[in-house]
Amino acid sequence: MNVCIIPARGGSKRILRKNIKEFLGKPIIAYSIDAALKSNCFEQIIVSTDDNEIAELSKSYGATVPFIRPSNLSDDFTSTFSVVKHALEQKDIITNVKIACCLYATAPFVDARTIKESYKLFKNSDASYCLGVTKFKFPIQRASRVTESNRLEMFNQSNSLKRSQDLSDGYHDAGQFCWGKANAFKNELSMYSGSTIPYILPGHLVQDIDDMEDWLRAEAMYKILHGE
């Protein structure tokens, strides 16, 4: 049995009520629910939330909310792993789960095709996880920092004279989804222990949404992609 788990707590700080804020005409979480439904990859699509308004709205778009997440798993320090693990351990609600997909509530660029393709990639591998990632646009080996004396210094000075084409590509979590074996999530196996395969997303389909500037950029990108 495959399940989709969408974490969506009510207490977002930088963007108030972010998980159900209207994104171009409908709550942003509705895009994730819709993509999961259209993928036909799941027997159950669960929204894990501590918020009754989010719960009711999620159900109206086709997800199930079989439990309300406890407050001790809904603060700023709760990890996504803890939320997925909690959902998978609800044995009276979820049984015989072999594979789970953690799908983020603020991922309007994810679609059914991406979910299906990444699932096929994961299913045909021996990995514990499959994470949606995208490439850094600038070589991370040349990253710099501002010192306490307000000066720039490179993290690794030895890379300063190397050509960009001689440096390896760097990738980061696209903030959209992660497939995983249920036992890997339950045991909180690290994704960076050699147990994860990447599903590489193009940069134009990735936008992290942490503040209103990100939000407005994501809406503009979405309009362009969909010819609006």
Buried (B, 14 or more C-beta within 10 A) or exposed (E): EBBBBBBBBBBBEEBEBBBBBEBEEBBBBBBBBBBBBEBEBBEBBBBBBBBEEBBEBBEEBEBBBBBBBEEEBBEEEBEBBBBBBBBBEEEEEBEEBEBBBBBBBBBBBBBBEBBBEBBEBBEEEEBBBBBBBBBBEEBBBBEEEEEEEEEEEEEEEEBEEEEEEEEEEBBEBBBBBBBBBBEBBBEEBEBEEEBBBBBEBEEEBBBBBEEEEBBEEBBEBBEEEEEE
